[in-house]
Amino acid sequence: HLALIDQKRLPHEEIWINCRTLEDVAQSIENMTVRGAPAIATAAAYGLVLDAQQTNALNWKQYRDLFFDNCKRMQATRPTAVNLFNALHSVRKLADTWTDATVIADVRKYILQFAKELENADLTTCKAIGAHGAKLAEGRKLRVLTHCNTGSLATAGYGTALGVIRALHEKGLIEHVYVDETRPYLQGSRLTAYELQQEGIPYSIQVDSAAAYIMKHEKVDLVVVGADRIAANGDTANKVGTYSLAIVAAHHKVPFYIAAPRSTFDPKIAGGDQIPIEMRSPKEVLEHAGVLVAPSKAEARNPSFDVTSNELISGLITEFGVLRPPFGPAIQKLFTEQ
Protein backbone atom coordinates (compact mmCIF):
# COMPACT_ATOMS: atom_id res chain seq x y z
CA HIS A 1 0.00 0.00 0.00
CA LEU A 2 0.92 3.69 -0.23
CA ALA A 3 0.69 5.62 3.06
CA LEU A 4 -0.24 9.31 2.71
CA ILE A 5 -0.60 11.76 5.59
CA ASP A 6 -4.07 13.32 5.36
CA GLN A 7 -3.20 16.98 4.88
CA LYS A 8 -6.83 18.02 5.43
CA ARG A 9 -6.57 16.88 9.07
CA LEU A 10 -3.33 18.67 9.94
CA PRO A 11 -2.14 20.29 12.19
CA HIS A 12 -4.27 18.84 14.99
CA GLU A 13 -4.43 15.24 13.83
CA GLU A 14 -1.73 13.19 12.12
CA ILE A 15 -3.85 10.64 10.29
CA TRP A 16 -2.29 8.32 7.72
CA ILE A 17 -4.41 7.08 4.81
CA ASN A 18 -3.46 3.69 3.38
CA CYS A 19 -4.07 3.69 -0.37
CA ARG A 20 -4.40 0.11 -1.61
CA THR A 21 -5.39 0.79 -5.22
CA LEU A 22 -4.66 3.26 -7.99
CA GLU A 23 -8.19 4.65 -7.57
CA ASP A 24 -7.51 5.29 -3.85
CA VAL A 25 -4.48 7.38 -4.86
CA ALA A 26 -6.42 9.24 -7.59
CA GLN A 27 -9.18 10.15 -5.13
CA SER A 28 -6.59 11.24 -2.52
CA ILE A 29 -5.19 13.68 -5.09
CA GLU A 30 -8.66 14.95 -6.05
CA ASN A 31 -9.85 15.45 -2.48
CA MET A 32 -6.54 17.07 -1.44
CA THR A 33 -5.46 14.43 1.04
CA VAL A 34 -2.19 14.96 -0.83
CA ARG A 35 -1.49 18.29 -2.58
CA GLY A 36 1.41 20.33 -3.88
CA ALA A 37 2.58 19.96 -7.49
CA PRO A 38 5.69 17.77 -6.90
CA ALA A 39 3.94 15.64 -4.24
CA ILE A 40 1.00 14.94 -6.58
CA ALA A 41 3.39 13.73 -9.30
CA THR A 42 5.20 11.39 -6.90
CA ALA A 43 1.93 10.03 -5.46
CA ALA A 44 0.61 9.38 -8.98
CA ALA A 45 3.76 7.41 -9.86
CA TYR A 46 3.30 5.22 -6.79
CA GLY A 47 -0.37 4.78 -7.75
CA LEU A 48 0.85 3.23 -11.03
CA VAL A 49 3.15 0.99 -8.97
CA LEU A 50 0.21 -0.25 -6.87
CA ASP A 51 -1.81 -1.20 -9.92
CA ALA A 52 1.10 -2.99 -11.61
CA GLN A 53 1.69 -5.02 -8.46
CA GLN A 54 -1.95 -6.14 -8.41
CA THR A 55 -2.48 -7.05 -12.05
CA ASN A 56 -3.00 -10.64 -13.21
CA ALA A 57 -1.48 -9.81 -16.60
CA LEU A 58 1.53 -11.96 -17.49
CA ASN A 59 3.34 -9.55 -19.79
CA TRP A 60 3.34 -6.03 -21.18
CA LYS A 61 1.07 -6.95 -24.11
CA GLN A 62 -1.68 -8.00 -21.67
CA TYR A 63 -1.16 -5.00 -19.38
CA ARG A 64 -0.51 -2.18 -21.88
CA ASP A 65 -4.07 -0.90 -22.39
CA LEU A 66 -4.84 -0.83 -18.67
CA PHE A 67 -1.56 0.95 -17.96
CA PHE A 68 -2.33 3.76 -20.41
CA ASP A 69 -5.89 4.00 -19.02
CA ASN A 70 -4.34 4.36 -15.55
CA CYS A 71 -2.15 7.20 -16.81
CA LYS A 72 -5.27 8.92 -18.19
CA ARG A 73 -7.05 8.48 -14.84
CA MET A 74 -4.14 10.08 -13.00
CA GLN A 75 -3.93 12.89 -15.54
CA ALA A 76 -7.61 13.71 -14.94
CA THR A 77 -7.18 14.25 -11.17
CA ARG A 78 -6.08 17.90 -11.21
CA PRO A 79 -5.59 20.00 -14.36
CA THR A 80 -3.27 22.89 -13.42
CA ALA A 81 -0.04 21.49 -11.93
CA VAL A 82 2.23 20.43 -14.78
CA ASN A 83 4.60 18.23 -12.70
CA LEU A 84 1.95 15.51 -12.82
CA PHE A 85 1.71 15.67 -16.62
CA ASN A 86 5.51 15.68 -16.98
CA ALA A 87 5.86 12.60 -14.74
CA LEU A 88 3.16 10.74 -16.69
CA HIS A 89 4.80 11.73 -19.99
CA SER A 90 8.13 10.34 -18.73
CA VAL A 91 6.66 7.03 -17.58
CA ARG A 92 4.85 6.65 -20.93
CA LYS A 93 8.15 7.21 -22.74
CA LEU A 94 9.71 4.55 -20.51
CA ALA A 95 6.86 2.19 -21.43
CA ASP A 96 7.65 2.68 -25.14
CA THR A 97 10.91 0.79 -24.54
CA TRP A 98 9.09 -2.39 -23.45
CA THR A 99 8.08 -5.15 -25.87
CA ASP A 100 4.95 -7.30 -25.92
CA ALA A 101 7.00 -10.10 -24.37
CA THR A 102 8.36 -8.02 -21.46
CA VAL A 103 7.30 -10.06 -18.44
CA ILE A 104 5.09 -8.39 -15.83
CA ALA A 105 7.77 -8.80 -13.13
CA ASP A 106 10.04 -6.53 -15.16
CA VAL A 107 7.24 -4.03 -15.82
CA ARG A 108 6.63 -3.86 -12.05
CA LYS A 109 10.33 -3.40 -11.39
CA TYR A 110 10.68 -0.60 -13.97
CA ILE A 111 7.63 1.35 -12.72
CA LEU A 112 8.79 1.07 -9.09
CA GLN A 113 12.28 2.20 -10.08
CA PHE A 114 10.75 5.17 -11.94
CA ALA A 115 8.68 6.20 -8.88
CA LYS A 116 11.67 5.93 -6.53
CA GLU A 117 13.88 7.94 -8.89
CA LEU A 118 11.18 10.62 -9.20
CA GLU A 119 10.93 10.86 -5.40
CA ASN A 120 14.72 11.00 -4.86
CA ALA A 121 15.24 13.51 -7.67
CA ASP A 122 12.58 15.80 -6.17
CA LEU A 123 14.35 15.85 -2.80
CA THR A 124 17.73 16.62 -4.43
CA THR A 125 16.08 19.31 -6.56
CA CYS A 126 14.39 20.98 -3.58
CA LYS A 127 17.69 21.17 -1.67
CA ALA A 128 19.36 22.78 -4.71
CA ILE A 129 16.50 25.31 -5.00
CA GLY A 130 16.95 26.11 -1.28
CA ALA A 131 20.71 26.63 -1.69
CA HIS A 132 20.29 28.99 -4.68
CA GLY A 133 17.49 30.89 -2.96
CA ALA A 134 19.49 31.35 0.25
CA LYS A 135 22.14 33.29 -1.71
CA LEU A 136 19.57 36.08 -2.24
CA ALA A 137 20.07 37.12 1.41
CA GLU A 138 23.69 38.08 0.74
CA GLY A 139 24.39 37.36 4.41
CA ARG A 140 21.59 39.58 5.78
CA LYS A 141 18.83 38.35 8.11
CA LEU A 142 15.53 38.48 6.25
CA ARG A 143 11.86 38.93 6.99
CA VAL A 144 10.10 36.77 4.40
CA LEU A 145 6.44 36.53 3.39
CA THR A 146 5.03 33.36 1.81
CA HIS A 147 1.70 32.04 0.53
CA CYS A 148 0.16 28.55 0.61
CA ASN A 149 2.31 25.50 1.51
CA THR A 150 5.44 24.63 -0.43
CA GLY A 151 7.32 22.50 2.09
CA SER A 152 7.87 18.81 2.79
CA LEU A 153 4.11 18.23 2.58
CA ALA A 154 3.94 19.64 -0.96
CA THR A 155 7.03 17.84 -2.30
CA ALA A 156 8.96 14.61 -1.71
CA GLY A 157 10.70 16.50 1.13
CA TYR A 158 12.33 19.84 2.09
CA GLY A 159 10.21 22.01 -0.21
CA THR A 160 10.51 24.71 -2.88
CA ALA A 161 9.68 28.18 -1.48
CA LEU A 162 9.70 26.71 2.02
CA GLY A 163 12.97 24.99 1.04
CA VAL A 164 14.44 28.48 0.46
CA ILE A 165 13.17 29.53 3.90
CA ARG A 166 14.62 26.34 5.44
CA ALA A 167 18.00 26.93 3.79
CA LEU A 168 18.03 30.55 5.05
CA HIS A 169 17.16 29.36 8.57
CA GLU A 170 19.97 26.77 8.50
CA LYS A 171 22.37 29.69 7.84
CA GLY A 172 20.82 31.78 10.63
CA LEU A 173 19.41 34.23 8.09
CA ILE A 174 15.68 34.18 8.93
CA GLU A 175 14.43 36.88 11.25
CA HIS A 176 10.72 36.21 10.70
CA VAL A 177 8.33 34.46 8.30
CA TYR A 178 4.92 35.97 7.55
CA VAL A 179 2.51 33.22 6.54
CA ASP A 180 -0.62 33.96 4.48
CA GLU A 181 -3.40 31.74 5.87
CA THR A 182 -4.34 30.86 2.25
CA ARG A 183 -8.10 30.58 1.89
CA PRO A 184 -10.15 28.51 1.45
CA TYR A 185 -8.15 25.40 2.44
CA LEU A 186 -5.88 27.28 4.88
CA GLN A 187 -2.71 25.58 3.65
CA GLY A 188 -0.69 28.43 5.14
CA SER A 189 -2.13 28.47 8.65
CA ARG A 190 -2.54 24.69 8.85
CA LEU A 191 0.42 23.28 6.93
CA THR A 192 3.14 25.92 6.51
CA ALA A 193 2.80 27.02 10.15
CA TYR A 194 2.93 23.33 11.18
CA GLU A 195 6.20 22.81 9.28
CA LEU A 196 7.77 26.07 10.51
CA GLN A 197 6.86 25.23 14.10
CA GLN A 198 8.48 21.79 13.81
CA GLU A 199 11.67 23.43 12.49
CA GLY A 200 11.71 26.14 15.17
CA ILE A 201 11.50 28.92 12.56
CA PRO A 202 9.91 32.15 13.91
CA TYR A 203 6.62 32.93 12.15
CA SER A 204 3.24 34.60 12.39
CA ILE A 205 0.05 34.05 10.40
CA GLN A 206 -2.03 36.77 8.75
CA VAL A 207 -5.24 36.62 6.72
CA ASP A 208 -4.46 36.84 2.99
CA SER A 209 -5.91 40.35 2.70
CA ALA A 210 -3.58 41.62 5.47
CA ALA A 211 -0.44 41.09 3.36
CA ALA A 212 -0.62 44.70 2.11
CA TYR A 213 -0.85 46.00 5.69
CA ILE A 214 2.14 43.84 6.72
CA MET A 215 4.24 45.14 3.81
CA LYS A 216 3.35 48.75 4.59
CA HIS A 217 3.84 48.63 8.36
CA GLU A 218 6.44 45.90 8.94
CA LYS A 219 9.70 45.42 7.08
CA VAL A 220 9.26 42.61 4.53
CA ASP A 221 12.49 41.96 2.63
CA LEU A 222 11.30 39.25 0.28
CA VAL A 223 8.22 37.38 -0.92
CA VAL A 224 8.84 33.79 -2.01
CA VAL A 225 6.12 31.44 -3.24
CA GLY A 226 5.92 28.18 -5.19
CA ALA A 227 4.34 27.41 -8.55
CA ASP A 228 2.08 24.87 -10.22
CA ARG A 229 2.90 25.74 -13.81
CA ILE A 230 5.24 28.28 -15.42
CA ALA A 231 4.71 29.28 -19.05
CA ALA A 232 7.50 29.87 -21.60
CA ASN A 233 7.39 33.64 -20.90
CA GLY A 234 7.59 33.27 -17.10
CA ASP A 235 3.87 33.81 -16.35
CA THR A 236 3.22 31.65 -13.29
CA ALA A 237 0.15 29.78 -12.05
CA ASN A 238 0.13 29.27 -8.30
CA LYS A 239 -2.37 29.09 -5.44
CA VAL A 240 -5.11 31.70 -5.81
CA GLY A 241 -4.09 34.93 -4.07
CA THR A 242 -0.54 34.85 -5.46
CA TYR A 243 -1.38 37.33 -8.24
CA SER A 244 -2.77 39.95 -5.84
CA LEU A 245 0.23 39.36 -3.52
CA ALA A 246 2.59 40.08 -6.44
CA ILE A 247 0.75 43.34 -7.24
CA VAL A 248 1.03 44.43 -3.59
CA ALA A 249 4.73 43.48 -3.50
CA ALA A 250 5.38 45.52 -6.66
CA HIS A 251 3.62 48.54 -5.13
CA HIS A 252 5.77 48.30 -1.98
CA LYS A 253 8.95 47.51 -3.97
CA VAL A 254 9.39 44.16 -2.22
CA PRO A 255 11.25 41.59 -4.39
CA PHE A 256 8.87 38.81 -5.46
CA TYR A 257 10.37 35.38 -6.23
CA ILE A 258 8.96 32.08 -7.46
CA ALA A 259 10.72 28.88 -6.33
CA ALA A 260 10.08 25.88 -8.57
CA PRO A 261 11.88 22.95 -10.22
CA ARG A 262 12.35 22.67 -13.98
CA SER A 263 9.56 20.04 -13.97
CA THR A 264 7.08 22.87 -13.16
CA PHE A 265 7.95 24.77 -16.36
CA ASP A 266 5.78 24.18 -19.41
CA PRO A 267 7.69 25.58 -22.41
CA LYS A 268 4.88 24.40 -24.78
CA ILE A 269 2.62 27.10 -23.33
CA ALA A 270 3.53 30.59 -24.56
CA GLY A 271 1.84 32.58 -21.79
CA GLY A 272 -0.32 32.38 -18.70
CA ASP A 273 -3.60 32.78 -20.59
CA GLN A 274 -3.17 29.21 -21.86
CA ILE A 275 -2.79 27.63 -18.41
CA PRO A 276 -5.96 25.72 -17.44
CA ILE A 277 -7.26 26.92 -14.07
CA GLU A 278 -8.99 24.36 -11.86
CA MET A 279 -12.34 25.53 -10.48
CA ARG A 280 -13.17 23.72 -7.26
CA SER A 281 -16.45 23.22 -5.44
CA PRO A 282 -18.25 26.37 -4.18
CA LYS A 283 -18.73 24.45 -0.91
CA GLU A 284 -15.08 25.11 -0.02
CA VAL A 285 -15.89 28.85 0.10
CA LEU A 286 -19.45 28.71 1.45
CA GLU A 287 -18.71 26.27 4.28
CA HIS A 288 -16.13 26.14 7.03
CA ALA A 289 -15.37 22.72 8.56
CA GLY A 290 -18.64 21.45 7.07
CA VAL A 291 -20.74 24.30 8.55
CA LEU A 292 -22.50 26.70 6.15
CA VAL A 293 -21.22 30.26 6.81
CA ALA A 294 -22.99 32.03 3.92
CA PRO A 295 -26.69 32.44 3.08
CA SER A 296 -28.16 29.12 1.96
CA LYS A 297 -28.76 30.33 -1.61
CA ALA A 298 -25.35 32.03 -2.01
CA GLU A 299 -23.19 31.26 -5.03
CA ALA A 300 -19.38 31.23 -4.97
CA ARG A 301 -16.50 31.36 -7.42
CA ASN A 302 -13.65 29.13 -6.33
CA PRO A 303 -10.64 29.19 -8.66
CA SER A 304 -7.89 27.11 -7.08
CA PHE A 305 -5.12 29.06 -8.84
CA ASP A 306 -4.41 32.38 -10.49
CA VAL A 307 -1.69 33.52 -12.90
CA THR A 308 0.95 36.09 -11.98
CA SER A 309 2.25 38.10 -14.95
CA ASN A 310 5.97 37.76 -15.57
CA GLU A 311 6.61 41.51 -15.17
CA LEU A 312 5.66 41.23 -11.48
CA ILE A 313 8.28 38.51 -10.83
CA SER A 314 11.84 39.43 -9.74
CA GLY A 315 13.28 35.98 -10.37
CA LEU A 316 12.54 32.27 -10.77
CA ILE A 317 14.56 30.15 -8.32
CA THR A 318 15.29 26.74 -9.88
CA GLU A 319 17.64 23.86 -9.08
CA PHE A 320 20.00 25.29 -11.73
CA GLY A 321 20.11 28.82 -10.32
CA VAL A 322 17.99 31.98 -10.30
CA LEU A 323 16.51 32.99 -13.67
CA ARG A 324 16.18 36.73 -14.25
CA PRO A 325 14.08 38.74 -16.72
CA PRO A 326 13.66 38.61 -19.63
CA PHE A 327 12.40 35.16 -18.73
CA GLY A 328 11.74 33.89 -22.29
CA PRO A 329 15.42 33.43 -23.24
CA ALA A 330 16.33 32.31 -19.69
CA ILE A 331 13.66 29.57 -19.74
CA GLN A 332 14.68 28.49 -23.24
CA LYS A 333 18.25 28.12 -21.99
CA LEU A 334 16.98 26.04 -19.04
CA PHE A 335 15.74 23.42 -21.52
CA THR A 336 18.54 23.59 -24.08
CA GLU A 337 21.68 23.95 -21.96
CA GLN A 338 21.01 21.99 -18.76
C-alpha positions as CSV (number, residue, x, y, z in Angstrom):
1,H,0.0,0.0,0.0
2,L,0.9,3.7,-0.2
3,A,0.7,5.6,3.1
4,L,-0.2,9.3,2.7
5,I,-0.6,11.8,5.6
6,D,-4.1,13.3,5.4
7,Q,-3.2,17.0,4.9
8,K,-6.8,18.0,5.4
9,R,-6.6,16.9,9.1
10,L,-3.3,18.7,9.9
11,P,-2.1,20.3,12.2
12,H,-4.3,18.8,15.0
13,E,-4.4,15.2,13.8
14,E,-1.7,13.2,12.1
15,I,-3.9,10.6,10.3
16,W,-2.3,8.3,7.7
17,I,-4.4,7.1,4.8
18,N,-3.5,3.7,3.4
19,C,-4.1,3.7,-0.4
20,R,-4.4,0.1,-1.6
21,T,-5.4,0.8,-5.2
22,L,-4.7,3.3,-8.0
23,E,-8.2,4.6,-7.6
24,D,-7.5,5.3,-3.9
25,V,-4.5,7.4,-4.9
26,A,-6.4,9.2,-7.6
27,Q,-9.2,10.1,-5.1
28,S,-6.6,11.2,-2.5
29,I,-5.2,13.7,-5.1
30,E,-8.7,14.9,-6.1
31,N,-9.9,15.5,-2.5
32,M,-6.5,17.1,-1.4
33,T,-5.5,14.4,1.0
34,V,-2.2,15.0,-0.8
35,R,-1.5,18.3,-2.6
36,G,1.4,20.3,-3.9
37,A,2.6,20.0,-7.5
38,P,5.7,17.8,-6.9
39,A,3.9,15.6,-4.2
40,I,1.0,14.9,-6.6
41,A,3.4,13.7,-9.3
42,T,5.2,11.4,-6.9
43,A,1.9,10.0,-5.5
44,A,0.6,9.4,-9.0
45,A,3.8,7.4,-9.9
46,Y,3.3,5.2,-6.8
47,G,-0.4,4.8,-7.8
48,L,0.8,3.2,-11.0
49,V,3.2,1.0,-9.0
50,L,0.2,-0.3,-6.9
51,D,-1.8,-1.2,-9.9
52,A,1.1,-3.0,-11.6
53,Q,1.7,-5.0,-8.5
54,Q,-2.0,-6.1,-8.4
55,T,-2.5,-7.1,-12.0
56,N,-3.0,-10.6,-13.2
57,A,-1.5,-9.8,-16.6
58,L,1.5,-12.0,-17.5
59,N,3.3,-9.6,-19.8
60,W,3.3,-6.0,-21.2
61,K,1.1,-7.0,-24.1
62,Q,-1.7,-8.0,-21.7
63,Y,-1.2,-5.0,-19.4
64,R,-0.5,-2.2,-21.9
65,D,-4.1,-0.9,-22.4
66,L,-4.8,-0.8,-18.7
67,F,-1.6,1.0,-18.0
68,F,-2.3,3.8,-20.4
69,D,-5.9,4.0,-19.0
70,N,-4.3,4.4,-15.6
71,C,-2.2,7.2,-16.8
72,K,-5.3,8.9,-18.2
73,R,-7.0,8.5,-14.8
74,M,-4.1,10.1,-13.0
75,Q,-3.9,12.9,-15.5
76,A,-7.6,13.7,-14.9
77,T,-7.2,14.2,-11.2
78,R,-6.1,17.9,-11.2
79,P,-5.6,20.0,-14.4
80,T,-3.3,22.9,-13.4
81,A,0.0,21.5,-11.9
82,V,2.2,20.4,-14.8
83,N,4.6,18.2,-12.7
84,L,1.9,15.5,-12.8
85,F,1.7,15.7,-16.6
86,N,5.5,15.7,-17.0
87,A,5.9,12.6,-14.7
88,L,3.2,10.7,-16.7
89,H,4.8,11.7,-20.0
90,S,8.1,10.3,-18.7
91,V,6.7,7.0,-17.6
92,R,4.8,6.7,-20.9
93,K,8.2,7.2,-22.7
94,L,9.7,4.5,-20.5
95,A,6.9,2.2,-21.4
96,D,7.7,2.7,-25.1
97,T,10.9,0.8,-24.5
98,W,9.1,-2.4,-23.4
99,T,8.1,-5.1,-25.9
100,D,5.0,-7.3,-25.9
101,A,7.0,-10.1,-24.4
102,T,8.4,-8.0,-21.5
103,V,7.3,-10.1,-18.4
104,I,5.1,-8.4,-15.8
105,A,7.8,-8.8,-13.1
106,D,10.0,-6.5,-15.2
107,V,7.2,-4.0,-15.8
108,R,6.6,-3.9,-12.1
109,K,10.3,-3.4,-11.4
110,Y,10.7,-0.6,-14.0
111,I,7.6,1.3,-12.7
112,L,8.8,1.1,-9.1
113,Q,12.3,2.2,-10.1
114,F,10.8,5.2,-11.9
115,A,8.7,6.2,-8.9
116,K,11.7,5.9,-6.5
117,E,13.9,7.9,-8.9
118,L,11.2,10.6,-9.2
119,E,10.9,10.9,-5.4
120,N,14.7,11.0,-4.9
121,A,15.2,13.5,-7.7
122,D,12.6,15.8,-6.2
123,L,14.4,15.8,-2.8
124,T,17.7,16.6,-4.4
125,T,16.1,19.3,-6.6
126,C,14.4,21.0,-3.6
127,K,17.7,21.2,-1.7
128,A,19.4,22.8,-4.7
129,I,16.5,25.3,-5.0
130,G,16.9,26.1,-1.3
131,A,20.7,26.6,-1.7
132,H,20.3,29.0,-4.7
133,G,17.5,30.9,-3.0
134,A,19.5,31.4,0.3
135,K,22.1,33.3,-1.7
136,L,19.6,36.1,-2.2
137,A,20.1,37.1,1.4
138,E,23.7,38.1,0.7
139,G,24.4,37.4,4.4
140,R,21.6,39.6,5.8
141,K,18.8,38.4,8.1
142,L,15.5,38.5,6.3
143,R,11.9,38.9,7.0
144,V,10.1,36.8,4.4
145,L,6.4,36.5,3.4
146,T,5.0,33.4,1.8
147,H,1.7,32.0,0.5
148,C,0.2,28.5,0.6
149,N,2.3,25.5,1.5
150,T,5.4,24.6,-0.4
151,G,7.3,22.5,2.1
152,S,7.9,18.8,2.8
153,L,4.1,18.2,2.6
154,A,3.9,19.6,-1.0
155,T,7.0,17.8,-2.3
156,A,9.0,14.6,-1.7
157,G,10.7,16.5,1.1
158,Y,12.3,19.8,2.1
159,G,10.2,22.0,-0.2
160,T,10.5,24.7,-2.9
161,A,9.7,28.2,-1.5
162,L,9.7,26.7,2.0
163,G,13.0,25.0,1.0
164,V,14.4,28.5,0.5
165,I,13.2,29.5,3.9
166,R,14.6,26.3,5.4
167,A,18.0,26.9,3.8
168,L,18.0,30.5,5.0
169,H,17.2,29.4,8.6
170,E,20.0,26.8,8.5
171,K,22.4,29.7,7.8
172,G,20.8,31.8,10.6
173,L,19.4,34.2,8.1
174,I,15.7,34.2,8.9
175,E,14.4,36.9,11.2
176,H,10.7,36.2,10.7
177,V,8.3,34.5,8.3
178,Y,4.9,36.0,7.5
179,V,2.5,33.2,6.5
180,D,-0.6,34.0,4.5
181,E,-3.4,31.7,5.9
182,T,-4.3,30.9,2.2
183,R,-8.1,30.6,1.9
184,P,-10.2,28.5,1.5
185,Y,-8.1,25.4,2.4
186,L,-5.9,27.3,4.9
187,Q,-2.7,25.6,3.6
188,G,-0.7,28.4,5.1
189,S,-2.1,28.5,8.7
190,R,-2.5,24.7,8.9
191,L,0.4,23.3,6.9
192,T,3.1,25.9,6.5
193,A,2.8,27.0,10.2
194,Y,2.9,23.3,11.2
195,E,6.2,22.8,9.3
196,L,7.8,26.1,10.5
197,Q,6.9,25.2,14.1
198,Q,8.5,21.8,13.8
199,E,11.7,23.4,12.5
200,G,11.7,26.1,15.2
201,I,11.5,28.9,12.6
202,P,9.9,32.2,13.9
203,Y,6.6,32.9,12.2
204,S,3.2,34.6,12.4
205,I,0.0,34.1,10.4
206,Q,-2.0,36.8,8.7
207,V,-5.2,36.6,6.7
208,D,-4.5,36.8,3.0
209,S,-5.9,40.4,2.7
210,A,-3.6,41.6,5.5
211,A,-0.4,41.1,3.4
212,A,-0.6,44.7,2.1
213,Y,-0.9,46.0,5.7
214,I,2.1,43.8,6.7
215,M,4.2,45.1,3.8
216,K,3.3,48.7,4.6
217,H,3.8,48.6,8.4
218,E,6.4,45.9,8.9
219,K,9.7,45.4,7.1
220,V,9.3,42.6,4.5
221,D,12.5,42.0,2.6
222,L,11.3,39.2,0.3
223,V,8.2,37.4,-0.9
224,V,8.8,33.8,-2.0
225,V,6.1,31.4,-3.2
226,G,5.9,28.2,-5.2
227,A,4.3,27.4,-8.6
228,D,2.1,24.9,-10.2
229,R,2.9,25.7,-13.8
230,I,5.2,28.3,-15.4
231,A,4.7,29.3,-19.1
232,A,7.5,29.9,-21.6
233,N,7.4,33.6,-20.9
234,G,7.6,33.3,-17.1
235,D,3.9,33.8,-16.3
236,T,3.2,31.6,-13.3
237,A,0.2,29.8,-12.0
238,N,0.1,29.3,-8.3
239,K,-2.4,29.1,-5.4
240,V,-5.1,31.7,-5.8
241,G,-4.1,34.9,-4.1
242,T,-0.5,34.9,-5.5
243,Y,-1.4,37.3,-8.2
244,S,-2.8,39.9,-5.8
245,L,0.2,39.4,-3.5
246,A,2.6,40.1,-6.4
247,I,0.8,43.3,-7.2
248,V,1.0,44.4,-3.6
249,A,4.7,43.5,-3.5
250,A,5.4,45.5,-6.7
251,H,3.6,48.5,-5.1
252,H,5.8,48.3,-2.0
253,K,8.9,47.5,-4.0
254,V,9.4,44.2,-2.2
255,P,11.2,41.6,-4.4
256,F,8.9,38.8,-5.5
257,Y,10.4,35.4,-6.2
258,I,9.0,32.1,-7.5
259,A,10.7,28.9,-6.3
260,A,10.1,25.9,-8.6
261,P,11.9,22.9,-10.2
262,R,12.4,22.7,-14.0
263,S,9.6,20.0,-14.0
264,T,7.1,22.9,-13.2
265,F,8.0,24.8,-16.4
266,D,5.8,24.2,-19.4
267,P,7.7,25.6,-22.4
268,K,4.9,24.4,-24.8
269,I,2.6,27.1,-23.3
270,A,3.5,30.6,-24.6
271,G,1.8,32.6,-21.8
272,G,-0.3,32.4,-18.7
273,D,-3.6,32.8,-20.6
274,Q,-3.2,29.2,-21.9
275,I,-2.8,27.6,-18.4
276,P,-6.0,25.7,-17.4
277,I,-7.3,26.9,-14.1
278,E,-9.0,24.4,-11.9
279,M,-12.3,25.5,-10.5
280,R,-13.2,23.7,-7.3
281,S,-16.4,23.2,-5.4
282,P,-18.2,26.4,-4.2
283,K,-18.7,24.4,-0.9
284,E,-15.1,25.1,0.0
285,V,-15.9,28.8,0.1
286,L,-19.5,28.7,1.4
287,E,-18.7,26.3,4.3
288,H,-16.1,26.1,7.0
289,A,-15.4,22.7,8.6
290,G,-18.6,21.5,7.1
291,V,-20.7,24.3,8.5
292,L,-22.5,26.7,6.1
293,V,-21.2,30.3,6.8
294,A,-23.0,32.0,3.9
295,P,-26.7,32.4,3.1
296,S,-28.2,29.1,2.0
297,K,-28.8,30.3,-1.6
298,A,-25.3,32.0,-2.0
299,E,-23.2,31.3,-5.0
300,A,-19.4,31.2,-5.0
301,R,-16.5,31.4,-7.4
302,N,-13.6,29.1,-6.3
303,P,-10.6,29.2,-8.7
304,S,-7.9,27.1,-7.1
305,F,-5.1,29.1,-8.8
306,D,-4.4,32.4,-10.5
307,V,-1.7,33.5,-12.9
308,T,0.9,36.1,-12.0
309,S,2.2,38.1,-14.9
310,N,6.0,37.8,-15.6
311,E,6.6,41.5,-15.2
312,L,5.7,41.2,-11.5
313,I,8.3,38.5,-10.8
314,S,11.8,39.4,-9.7
315,G,13.3,36.0,-10.4
316,L,12.5,32.3,-10.8
317,I,14.6,30.2,-8.3
318,T,15.3,26.7,-9.9
319,E,17.6,23.9,-9.1
320,F,20.0,25.3,-11.7
321,G,20.1,28.8,-10.3
322,V,18.0,32.0,-10.3
323,L,16.5,33.0,-13.7
324,R,16.2,36.7,-14.2
325,P,14.1,38.7,-16.7
326,P,13.7,38.6,-19.6
327,F,12.4,35.2,-18.7
328,G,11.7,33.9,-22.3
329,P,15.4,33.4,-23.2
330,A,16.3,32.3,-19.7
331,I,13.7,29.6,-19.7
332,Q,14.7,28.5,-23.2
333,K,18.2,28.1,-22.0
334,L,17.0,26.0,-19.0
335,F,15.7,23.4,-21.5
336,T,18.5,23.6,-24.1
337,E,21.7,23.9,-22.0
338,Q,21.0,22.0,-18.8
